[in-house]
Amino acid sequence: MSHFDRIIDRHGTDCVKWDTYGPDVLPMWVADMDFAAPPKVLDAIRAISEHGVLGYGSQAGNLALLTAWQDRLSERYGWQVAVEELIPLPGVVVGTNLVCRAIGEPGLEALVPEPVYGPLRSAPSYGKMKMVPVTLSPDSTGNYHLASDAIRVAITERSRVLILCNPHNPLGRVFTRAELEGVAELALRHDLLILSDEIHCDFMLGESRHIPIATLGEEVARRTITLMAPSKTYNIAGLHSSVAIVHNPELLARLKREMAGIVQGLDIVARAATVAAFRHSQPWLDELLGYLQANRDLLSQAVRERLSGVRMAPCEGTYLAWLDFSAGRLTEPASVYLRRQARVALNAGTDFGPGLEAYARLNFGCPRSLLEQAIECMAAVWPPRSEYQCNTEG
């Protein structure tokens, strides 16, 4: 039995995931996991708490954080980043919005492949830019591809930035080198910046391999702002720890100007937790990835065998499954139907783009018994009875 099988009751713990819909609904929505953080991370937090003084952090503590990031990027990707090119931020969403403020102005456009995580769709408005959607469509296998042709068609003389999500939320794609090179080539040819949300970069399932787009070459790196975080990987989202990686001095200065006097660095708890995660928690992460891969495989098999007509996009990374319930011809959004009838809460497809009522996102970052329970509940109400289906006659 894995320690990831342990059920931790999160009800009544100031938990948006478990306290939103009530005790009779099984929450499989918000993208945090139902596992305890790594022991070394909890030890680091406990040491601060037991000391008792929660004062201001030091420059030495900040340097320890930045060098932990440096070493991680070098070890994982061969990516050499100077300390000065790392900007600690209280969350990737905050970073995304700040970057858009730093680079945007009225009349400019931001290209956003969708469906995609909602805050990436709203971020351009913080820079007074127009969000221009680029539709990602599934192929015959239900997989989605980052098609350069679709992006190229959307580019105009007003295009300023391409907002990328890799690994992709909610599609579960880990984009290939060829796909990323296609995007990079367009950025170079049309003088676009790239804002790359890579928060799920550690969740490589099976043979998948994450490639930070900024590592494709010096010219690509100079026009890319990359956002990463330990928050998803080590289940410490509530500590709000992330980093922006910016190689271009002009972009770096713009971002710092937007932050000045408003956004400070990380607090001492977030710093200590991040360092402990990076320095001392690799065995925990290795075990987690194996557990999540088994969860993914269990869910994929259940969708094929027990949810007739439902399609699950092939999940190469993240702990998020993108499910297509359109075969059910539901009269209401799939997430609403499943919450009412199965008592299982998924993210609505429309959280990730318009016209996606038949889709939903399921979080399988949980003890296996909870995933099995969710599968049983959904299978019990699928296929839907006729009163929940659209009448296609006449």
Contacts in CASP RR format, 6 or more apart in sequence:
PFRMAT RR
TARGET T0000
AUTHOR 0000-0000-0000
METHOD contacts of the structure
MODEL  1
MSHFDRIIDRHGTDCVKWDTYGPDVLPMWVADMDFAAPPKVLDAIRAISE
HGVLGYGSQAGNLALLTAWQDRLSERYGWQVAVEELIPLPGVVVGTNLVC
RAIGEPGLEALVPEPVYGPLRSAPSYGKMKMVPVTLSPDSTGNYHLASDA
IRVAITERSRVLILCNPHNPLGRVFTRAELEGVAELALRHDLLILSDEIH
CDFMLGESRHIPIATLGEEVARRTITLMAPSKTYNIAGLHSSVAIVHNPE
LLARLKREMAGIVQGLDIVARAATVAAFRHSQPWLDELLGYLQANRDLLS
QAVRERLSGVRMAPCEGTYLAWLDFSAGRLTEPASVYLRRQARVALNAGT
DFGPGLEAYARLNFGCPRSLLEQAIECMAAVWPPRSEYQCNTEG
2 287 0 8 1.000
2 291 0 8 1.000
4 35 0 8 1.000
4 287 0 8 1.000
4 288 0 8 1.000
4 291 0 8 1.000
4 367 0 8 1.000
4 368 0 8 1.000
5 367 0 8 1.000
5 368 0 8 1.000
5 369 0 8 1.000
6 35 0 8 1.000
6 36 0 8 1.000
6 367 0 8 1.000
7 34 0 8 1.000
7 367 0 8 1.000
7 369 0 8 1.000
7 370 0 8 1.000
8 34 0 8 1.000
8 35 0 8 1.000
8 36 0 8 1.000
10 17 0 8 1.000
10 18 0 8 1.000
10 19 0 8 1.000
10 34 0 8 1.000
11 18 0 8 1.000
11 19 0 8 1.000
11 23 0 8 1.000
12 18 0 8 1.000
12 19 0 8 1.000
13 19 0 8 1.000
16 30 0 8 1.000
17 27 0 8 1.000
17 29 0 8 1.000
17 30 0 8 1.000
17 32 0 8 1.000
17 34 0 8 1.000
18 27 0 8 1.000
20 27 0 8 1.000
20 345 0 8 1.000
21 27 0 8 1.000
21 339 0 8 1.000
21 345 0 8 1.000
24 343 0 8 1.000
25 339 0 8 1.000
25 343 0 8 1.000
25 344 0 8 1.000
25 345 0 8 1.000
26 343 0 8 1.000
26 344 0 8 1.000
26 345 0 8 1.000
26 370 0 8 1.000
26 373 0 8 1.000
26 374 0 8 1.000
26 377 0 8 1.000
27 345 0 8 1.000
28 344 0 8 1.000
28 345 0 8 1.000
28 346 0 8 1.000
28 362 0 8 1.000
28 363 0 8 1.000
28 364 0 8 1.000
28 366 0 8 1.000
28 370 0 8 1.000
28 371 0 8 1.000
28 374 0 8 1.000
29 345 0 8 1.000
29 346 0 8 1.000
29 347 0 8 1.000
29 361 0 8 1.000
29 362 0 8 1.000
29 363 0 8 1.000
30 347 0 8 1.000
30 363 0 8 1.000
31 169 0 8 1.000
31 232 0 8 1.000
31 319 0 8 1.000
31 320 0 8 1.000
31 363 0 8 1.000
32 232 0 8 1.000
32 235 0 8 1.000
32 237 0 8 1.000
32 238 0 8 1.000
33 235 0 8 1.000
33 319 0 8 1.000
33 363 0 8 1.000
33 365 0 8 1.000
33 366 0 8 1.000
34 365 0 8 1.000
34 366 0 8 1.000
34 367 0 8 1.000
34 370 0 8 1.000
35 235 0 8 1.000
35 288 0 8 1.000
35 365 0 8 1.000
35 366 0 8 1.000
35 367 0 8 1.000
36 42 0 8 1.000
36 235 0 8 1.000
37 234 0 8 1.000
37 235 0 8 1.000
37 236 0 8 1.000
37 273 0 8 1.000
37 277 0 8 1.000
38 234 0 8 1.000
38 276 0 8 1.000
38 277 0 8 1.000
38 280 0 8 1.000
38 281 0 8 1.000
38 284 0 8 1.000
38 285 0 8 1.000
39 284 0 8 1.000
40 276 0 8 1.000
40 277 0 8 1.000
40 279 0 8 1.000
40 280 0 8 1.000
40 281 0 8 1.000
40 284 0 8 1.000
41 234 0 8 1.000
41 236 0 8 1.000
41 273 0 8 1.000
41 276 0 8 1.000
41 277 0 8 1.000
41 281 0 8 1.000
43 276 0 8 1.000
44 272 0 8 1.000
44 273 0 8 1.000
44 275 0 8 1.000
44 276 0 8 1.000
45 269 0 8 1.000
45 272 0 8 1.000
45 273 0 8 1.000
47 272 0 8 1.000
48 54 0 8 1.000
48 268 0 8 1.000
48 269 0 8 1.000
48 272 0 8 1.000
54 268 0 8 1.000
54 269 0 8 1.000
55 268 0 8 1.000
56 268 0 8 1.000
57 267 0 8 1.000
57 268 0 8 1.000
57 271 0 8 1.000
61 268 0 8 1.000
61 271 0 8 1.000
62 88 0 8 1.000
62 265 0 8 1.000
62 266 0 8 1.000
62 271 0 8 1.000
63 83 0 8 1.000
64 271 0 8 1.000
64 275 0 8 1.000
65 88 0 8 1.000
65 266 0 8 1.000
65 271 0 8 1.000
65 274 0 8 1.000
65 275 0 8 1.000
66 83 0 8 1.000
66 86 0 8 1.000
66 88 0 8 1.000
67 83 0 8 1.000
68 274 0 8 1.000
68 275 0 8 1.000
68 278 0 8 1.000
68 279 0 8 1.000
69 81 0 8 1.000
69 86 0 8 1.000
69 243 0 8 1.000
69 278 0 8 1.000
70 81 0 8 1.000
70 82 0 8 1.000
70 83 0 8 1.000
70 86 0 8 1.000
71 278 0 8 1.000
72 278 0 8 1.000
73 79 0 8 1.000
73 80 0 8 1.000
73 81 0 8 1.000
73 212 0 8 1.000
73 245 0 8 1.000
74 80 0 8 1.000
74 81 0 8 1.000
77 210 0 8 1.000
77 211 0 8 1.000
77 212 0 8 1.000
77 215 0 8 1.000
78 215 0 8 1.000
79 212 0 8 1.000
79 214 0 8 1.000
79 215 0 8 1.000
81 245 0 8 1.000
81 247 0 8 1.000
84 252 0 8 1.000
85 245 0 8 1.000
85 246 0 8 1.000
85 247 0 8 1.000
85 252 0 8 1.000
86 243 0 8 1.000
86 244 0 8 1.000
86 245 0 8 1.000
87 243 0 8 1.000
87 244 0 8 1.000
87 245 0 8 1.000
87 246 0 8 1.000
87 252 0 8 1.000
87 255 0 8 1.000
87 256 0 8 1.000
87 259 0 8 1.000
88 241 0 8 1.000
88 242 0 8 1.000
88 243 0 8 1.000
88 265 0 8 1.000
88 266 0 8 1.000
89 95 0 8 1.000
89 98 0 8 1.000
89 227 0 8 1.000
89 242 0 8 1.000
89 243 0 8 1.000
89 244 0 8 1.000
89 263 0 8 1.000
89 265 0 8 1.000
90 240 0 8 1.000
90 241 0 8 1.000
90 242 0 8 1.000
90 263 0 8 1.000
90 265 0 8 1.000
90 266 0 8 1.000
90 270 0 8 1.000
91 229 0 8 1.000
91 231 0 8 1.000
91 240 0 8 1.000
91 241 0 8 1.000
91 242 0 8 1.000
92 197 0 8 1.000
92 199 0 8 1.000
92 227 0 8 1.000
92 228 0 8 1.000
92 229 0 8 1.000
92 231 0 8 1.000
92 242 0 8 1.000
93 119 0 8 1.000
93 123 0 8 1.000
94 240 0 8 1.000
94 242 0 8 1.000
94 263 0 8 1.000
95 227 0 8 1.000
95 242 0 8 1.000
95 244 0 8 1.000
96 119 0 8 1.000
96 120 0 8 1.000
96 123 0 8 1.000
96 163 0 8 1.000
96 195 0 8 1.000
96 197 0 8 1.000
96 227 0 8 1.000
97 119 0 8 1.000
97 123 0 8 1.000
97 126 0 8 1.000
98 126 0 8 1.000
98 244 0 8 1.000
98 255 0 8 1.000
98 258 0 8 1.000
98 259 0 8 1.000
98 263 0 8 1.000
99 123 0 8 1.000
99 195 0 8 1.000
99 225 0 8 1.000
99 227 0 8 1.000
99 244 0 8 1.000
99 255 0 8 1.000
100 110 0 8 1.000
100 123 0 8 1.000
100 124 0 8 1.000
100 125 0 8 1.000
100 126 0 8 1.000
100 127 0 8 1.000
100 129 0 8 1.000
100 161 0 8 1.000
100 195 0 8 1.000
101 126 0 8 1.000
101 127 0 8 1.000
101 258 0 8 1.000
102 251 0 8 1.000
102 254 0 8 1.000
102 255 0 8 1.000
102 257 0 8 1.000
102 258 0 8 1.000
103 127 0 8 1.000
103 160 0 8 1.000
103 161 0 8 1.000
103 193 0 8 1.000
103 251 0 8 1.000
103 254 0 8 1.000
104 124 0 8 1.000
104 127 0 8 1.000
104 128 0 8 1.000
104 129 0 8 1.000
104 160 0 8 1.000
104 161 0 8 1.000
105 127 0 8 1.000
105 128 0 8 1.000
105 129 0 8 1.000
106 128 0 8 1.000
106 129 0 8 1.000
107 128 0 8 1.000
107 129 0 8 1.000
107 130 0 8 1.000
107 158 0 8 1.000
108 128 0 8 1.000
108 129 0 8 1.000
108 130 0 8 1.000
108 158 0 8 1.000
108 159 0 8 1.000
108 160 0 8 1.000
108 161 0 8 1.000
109 124 0 8 1.000
109 129 0 8 1.000
109 130 0 8 1.000
109 131 0 8 1.000
109 132 0 8 1.000
109 156 0 8 1.000
109 158 0 8 1.000
109 159 0 8 1.000
109 160 0 8 1.000
110 123 0 8 1.000
110 124 0 8 1.000
110 129 0 8 1.000
110 130 0 8 1.000
110 131 0 8 1.000
110 132 0 8 1.000
110 159 0 8 1.000
110 160 0 8 1.000
110 161 0 8 1.000
110 162 0 8 1.000
110 163 0 8 1.000
111 132 0 8 1.000
111 134 0 8 1.000
111 151 0 8 1.000
111 154 0 8 1.000
111 155 0 8 1.000
111 159 0 8 1.000
111 161 0 8 1.000
111 162 0 8 1.000
111 163 0 8 1.000
111 192 0 8 1.000
112 120 0 8 1.000
112 121 0 8 1.000
112 124 0 8 1.000
112 131 0 8 1.000
112 132 0 8 1.000
112 133 0 8 1.000
112 134 0 8 1.000
112 162 0 8 1.000
112 163 0 8 1.000
113 133 0 8 1.000
113 134 0 8 1.000
113 135 0 8 1.000
113 136 0 8 1.000
113 146 0 8 1.000
113 150 0 8 1.000
113 151 0 8 1.000
113 163 0 8 1.000
113 164 0 8 1.000
113 165 0 8 1.000
114 121 0 8 1.000
114 133 0 8 1.000
114 134 0 8 1.000
114 135 0 8 1.000
114 136 0 8 1.000
114 352 0 8 1.000
114 353 0 8 1.000
115 136 0 8 1.000
115 170 0 8 1.000
115 171 0 8 1.000
115 322 0 8 1.000
115 349 0 8 1.000
115 352 0 8 1.000
115 353 0 8 1.000
115 356 0 8 1.000
115 359 0 8 1.000
116 163 0 8 1.000
116 165 0 8 1.000
116 168 0 8 1.000
116 169 0 8 1.000
116 170 0 8 1.000
116 352 0 8 1.000
116 353 0 8 1.000
117 165 0 8 1.000
117 169 0 8 1.000
117 170 0 8 1.000
117 197 0 8 1.000
117 352 0 8 1.000
118 351 0 8 1.000
118 352 0 8 1.000
118 353 0 8 1.000
120 163 0 8 1.000
120 165 0 8 1.000
120 197 0 8 1.000
121 131 0 8 1.000
121 133 0 8 1.000
121 353 0 8 1.000
122 131 0 8 1.000
123 163 0 8 1.000
123 195 0 8 1.000
124 130 0 8 1.000
124 131 0 8 1.000
124 161 0 8 1.000
124 163 0 8 1.000
125 131 0 8 1.000
129 160 0 8 1.000
129 161 0 8 1.000
130 158 0 8 1.000
132 154 0 8 1.000
132 159 0 8 1.000
133 353 0 8 1.000
134 150 0 8 1.000
134 151 0 8 1.000
134 154 0 8 1.000
135 150 0 8 1.000
136 144 0 8 1.000
136 145 0 8 1.000
136 146 0 8 1.000
136 147 0 8 1.000
136 150 0 8 1.000
136 171 0 8 1.000
137 144 0 8 1.000
138 144 0 8 1.000
138 313 0 8 1.000
138 324 0 8 1.000
139 145 0 8 1.000
141 314 0 8 1.000
142 311 0 8 1.000
142 313 0 8 1.000
142 314 0 8 1.000
142 324 0 8 1.000
143 173 0 8 1.000
143 313 0 8 1.000
143 314 0 8 1.000
144 168 0 8 1.000
144 171 0 8 1.000
144 173 0 8 1.000
144 313 0 8 1.000
145 173 0 8 1.000
145 179 0 8 1.000
146 173 0 8 1.000
146 175 0 8 1.000
146 179 0 8 1.000
146 180 0 8 1.000
146 183 0 8 1.000
148 179 0 8 1.000
148 182 0 8 1.000
148 183 0 8 1.000
148 185 0 8 1.000
148 186 0 8 1.000
151 162 0 8 1.000
151 183 0 8 1.000
151 186 0 8 1.000
152 186 0 8 1.000
155 186 0 8 1.000
155 190 0 8 1.000
155 192 0 8 1.000
159 190 0 8 1.000
159 192 0 8 1.000
160 192 0 8 1.000
160 193 0 8 1.000
161 192 0 8 1.000
161 193 0 8 1.000
161 194 0 8 1.000
161 195 0 8 1.000
162 183 0 8 1.000
162 186 0 8 1.000
162 187 0 8 1.000
162 192 0 8 1.000
162 193 0 8 1.000
162 194 0 8 1.000
162 195 0 8 1.000
163 195 0 8 1.000
163 197 0 8 1.000
164 183 0 8 1.000
164 194 0 8 1.000
164 195 0 8 1.000
164 196 0 8 1.000
164 197 0 8 1.000
164 213 0 8 1.000
165 196 0 8 1.000
165 197 0 8 1.000
166 173 0 8 1.000
166 174 0 8 1.000
166 175 0 8 1.000
166 180 0 8 1.000
166 196 0 8 1.000
166 197 0 8 1.000
166 198 0 8 1.000
166 201 0 8 1.000
166 210 0 8 1.000
166 213 0 8 1.000
167 173 0 8 1.000
167 174 0 8 1.000
167 175 0 8 1.000
167 198 0 8 1.000
167 200 0 8 1.000
167 201 0 8 1.000
167 203 0 8 1.000
167 204 0 8 1.000
167 208 0 8 1.000
167 210 0 8 1.000
167 316 0 8 1.000
167 317 0 8 1.000
167 318 0 8 1.000
168 174 0 8 1.000
168 175 0 8 1.000
168 318 0 8 1.000
169 197 0 8 1.000
169 199 0 8 1.000
169 200 0 8 1.000
169 318 0 8 1.000
169 320 0 8 1.000
170 320 0 8 1.000
170 322 0 8 1.000
170 347 0 8 1.000
170 349 0 8 1.000
170 352 0 8 1.000
170 361 0 8 1.000
171 313 0 8 1.000
171 322 0 8 1.000
172 313 0 8 1.000
172 314 0 8 1.000
172 315 0 8 1.000
172 316 0 8 1.000
172 317 0 8 1.000
172 318 0 8 1.000
172 320 0 8 1.000
172 321 0 8 1.000
172 322 0 8 1.000
173 313 0 8 1.000
173 316 0 8 1.000
173 317 0 8 1.000
174 204 0 8 1.000
174 208 0 8 1.000
174 209 0 8 1.000
174 210 0 8 1.000
174 316 0 8 1.000
174 317 0 8 1.000
175 211 0 8 1.000
176 211 0 8 1.000
177 211 0 8 1.000
177 216 0 8 1.000
180 211 0 8 1.000
180 213 0 8 1.000
180 216 0 8 1.000
181 216 0 8 1.000
183 194 0 8 1.000
183 213 0 8 1.000
184 194 0 8 1.000
184 213 0 8 1.000
184 216 0 8 1.000
184 217 0 8 1.000
184 220 0 8 1.000
186 192 0 8 1.000
187 193 0 8 1.000
187 194 0 8 1.000
187 220 0 8 1.000
187 223 0 8 1.000
188 219 0 8 1.000
188 220 0 8 1.000
188 223 0 8 1.000
192 223 0 8 1.000
193 223 0 8 1.000
193 224 0 8 1.000
193 225 0 8 1.000
193 251 0 8 1.000
194 213 0 8 1.000
194 214 0 8 1.000
194 220 0 8 1.000
194 223 0 8 1.000
194 224 0 8 1.000
194 225 0 8 1.000
195 224 0 8 1.000
195 225 0 8 1.000
195 227 0 8 1.000
196 212 0 8 1.000
196 213 0 8 1.000
196 214 0 8 1.000
196 224 0 8 1.000
196 225 0 8 1.000
196 226 0 8 1.000
196 227 0 8 1.000
197 227 0 8 1.000
198 210 0 8 1.000
198 212 0 8 1.000
198 226 0 8 1.000
198 227 0 8 1.000
198 228 0 8 1.000
199 227 0 8 1.000
199 228 0 8 1.000
199 229 0 8 1.000
199 231 0 8 1.000
199 232 0 8 1.000
199 242 0 8 1.000
200 232 0 8 1.000
200 317 0 8 1.000
200 318 0 8 1.000
201 210 0 8 1.000
201 212 0 8 1.000
201 228 0 8 1.000
202 210 0 8 1.000
202 232 0 8 1.000
202 233 0 8 1.000
202 285 0 8 1.000
202 289 0 8 1.000
203 232 0 8 1.000
203 233 0 8 1.000
203 289 0 8 1.000
203 292 0 8 1.000
203 317 0 8 1.000
203 318 0 8 1.000
203 319 0 8 1.000
204 210 0 8 1.000
204 289 0 8 1.000
204 316 0 8 1.000
204 317 0 8 1.000
205 289 0 8 1.000
205 292 0 8 1.000
205 293 0 8 1.000
205 296 0 8 1.000
205 315 0 8 1.000
205 316 0 8 1.000
205 317 0 8 1.000
206 293 0 8 1.000
206 316 0 8 1.000
208 316 0 8 1.000
208 317 0 8 1.000
212 226 0 8 1.000
213 220 0 8 1.000
213 224 0 8 1.000
213 226 0 8 1.000
214 220 0 8 1.000
214 221 0 8 1.000
214 224 0 8 1.000
214 226 0 8 1.000
214 245 0 8 1.000
214 247 0 8 1.000
215 221 0 8 1.000
221 247 0 8 1.000
221 248 0 8 1.000
222 247 0 8 1.000
222 248 0 8 1.000
223 248 0 8 1.000
224 247 0 8 1.000
225 244 0 8 1.000
225 245 0 8 1.000
225 246 0 8 1.000
225 251 0 8 1.000
225 255 0 8 1.000
226 244 0 8 1.000
226 245 0 8 1.000
226 246 0 8 1.000
227 242 0 8 1.000
227 243 0 8 1.000
227 244 0 8 1.000
227 245 0 8 1.000
228 242 0 8 1.000
228 243 0 8 1.000
228 245 0 8 1.000
229 241 0 8 1.000
229 242 0 8 1.000
229 243 0 8 1.000
230 236 0 8 1.000
230 241 0 8 1.000
230 273 0 8 1.000
230 274 0 8 1.000
230 277 0 8 1.000
230 278 0 8 1.000
231 237 0 8 1.000
231 238 0 8 1.000
231 239 0 8 1.000
231 240 0 8 1.000
231 241 0 8 1.000
231 242 0 8 1.000
233 277 0 8 1.000
233 285 0 8 1.000
234 273 0 8 1.000
234 277 0 8 1.000
234 281 0 8 1.000
234 284 0 8 1.000
234 285 0 8 1.000
236 270 0 8 1.000
236 273 0 8 1.000
236 274 0 8 1.000
236 277 0 8 1.000
239 269 0 8 1.000
239 270 0 8 1.000
239 273 0 8 1.000
239 274 0 8 1.000
240 266 0 8 1.000
240 270 0 8 1.000
241 266 0 8 1.000
241 270 0 8 1.000
241 271 0 8 1.000
241 273 0 8 1.000
241 274 0 8 1.000
244 255 0 8 1.000
246 252 0 8 1.000
246 255 0 8 1.000
266 274 0 8 1.000
291 368 0 8 1.000
292 319 0 8 1.000
292 364 0 8 1.000
292 365 0 8 1.000
294 368 0 8 1.000
295 319 0 8 1.000
295 364 0 8 1.000
295 365 0 8 1.000
295 366 0 8 1.000
295 368 0 8 1.000
295 371 0 8 1.000
296 315 0 8 1.000
296 319 0 8 1.000
296 321 0 8 1.000
296 364 0 8 1.000
298 368 0 8 1.000
298 371 0 8 1.000
298 372 0 8 1.000
298 375 0 8 1.000
299 312 0 8 1.000
299 321 0 8 1.000
299 362 0 8 1.000
299 364 0 8 1.000
299 371 0 8 1.000
299 375 0 8 1.000
300 312 0 8 1.000
300 315 0 8 1.000
300 321 0 8 1.000
302 375 0 8 1.000
302 379 0 8 1.000
303 310 0 8 1.000
303 311 0 8 1.000
303 312 0 8 1.000
303 323 0 8 1.000
304 312 0 8 1.000
306 375 0 8 1.000
306 379 0 8 1.000
306 382 0 8 1.000
307 378 0 8 1.000
307 379 0 8 1.000
307 382 0 8 1.000
308 327 0 8 1.000
308 382 0 8 1.000
308 383 0 8 1.000
309 327 0 8 1.000
309 328 0 8 1.000
309 383 0 8 1.000
310 323 0 8 1.000
310 324 0 8 1.000
310 325 0 8 1.000
310 327 0 8 1.000
310 382 0 8 1.000
311 323 0 8 1.000
311 324 0 8 1.000
311 327 0 8 1.000
312 321 0 8 1.000
312 322 0 8 1.000
312 323 0 8 1.000
312 324 0 8 1.000
313 321 0 8 1.000
313 322 0 8 1.000
313 323 0 8 1.000
313 324 0 8 1.000
315 321 0 8 1.000
315 322 0 8 1.000
319 363 0 8 1.000
319 364 0 8 1.000
319 365 0 8 1.000
320 361 0 8 1.000
320 362 0 8 1.000
320 363 0 8 1.000
320 364 0 8 1.000
321 361 0 8 1.000
321 362 0 8 1.000
321 363 0 8 1.000
321 364 0 8 1.000
322 359 0 8 1.000
322 361 0 8 1.000
323 334 0 8 1.000
323 346 0 8 1.000
323 359 0 8 1.000
323 360 0 8 1.000
323 361 0 8 1.000
323 362 0 8 1.000
324 358 0 8 1.000
324 359 0 8 1.000
325 334 0 8 1.000
325 337 0 8 1.000
325 358 0 8 1.000
325 359 0 8 1.000
325 360 0 8 1.000
326 358 0 8 1.000
326 359 0 8 1.000
327 383 0 8 1.000
328 358 0 8 1.000
328 382 0 8 1.000
328 383 0 8 1.000
328 384 0 8 1.000
328 389 0 8 1.000
329 384 0 8 1.000
329 389 0 8 1.000
329 390 0 8 1.000
329 392 0 8 1.000
330 337 0 8 1.000
330 357 0 8 1.000
330 358 0 8 1.000
330 384 0 8 1.000
330 388 0 8 1.000
330 389 0 8 1.000
330 390 0 8 1.000
331 388 0 8 1.000
331 389 0 8 1.000
331 390 0 8 1.000
332 357 0 8 1.000
332 388 0 8 1.000
333 348 0 8 1.000
333 349 0 8 1.000
333 350 0 8 1.000
333 357 0 8 1.000
333 358 0 8 1.000
333 360 0 8 1.000
334 346 0 8 1.000
334 348 0 8 1.000
334 349 0 8 1.000
334 357 0 8 1.000
334 358 0 8 1.000
334 359 0 8 1.000
334 360 0 8 1.000
335 345 0 8 1.000
335 346 0 8 1.000
335 347 0 8 1.000
335 348 0 8 1.000
335 349 0 8 1.000
335 360 0 8 1.000
336 348 0 8 1.000
337 381 0 8 1.000
337 384 0 8 1.000
337 388 0 8 1.000
338 344 0 8 1.000
338 345 0 8 1.000
338 346 0 8 1.000
338 360 0 8 1.000
338 378 0 8 1.000
338 381 0 8 1.000
339 345 0 8 1.000
339 346 0 8 1.000
341 381 0 8 1.000
341 384 0 8 1.000
341 388 0 8 1.000
342 374 0 8 1.000
342 377 0 8 1.000
342 378 0 8 1.000
342 380 0 8 1.000
342 381 0 8 1.000
342 382 0 8 1.000
343 377 0 8 1.000
344 374 0 8 1.000
344 377 0 8 1.000
344 378 0 8 1.000
346 360 0 8 1.000
346 361 0 8 1.000
346 362 0 8 1.000
347 360 0 8 1.000
347 361 0 8 1.000
347 362 0 8 1.000
347 363 0 8 1.000
348 356 0 8 1.000
348 357 0 8 1.000
348 360 0 8 1.000
349 356 0 8 1.000
349 357 0 8 1.000
349 358 0 8 1.000
349 359 0 8 1.000
349 360 0 8 1.000
349 361 0 8 1.000
350 356 0 8 1.000
350 357 0 8 1.000
351 361 0 8 1.000
352 359 0 8 1.000
352 361 0 8 1.000
362 374 0 8 1.000
364 371 0 8 1.000
365 371 0 8 1.000
END
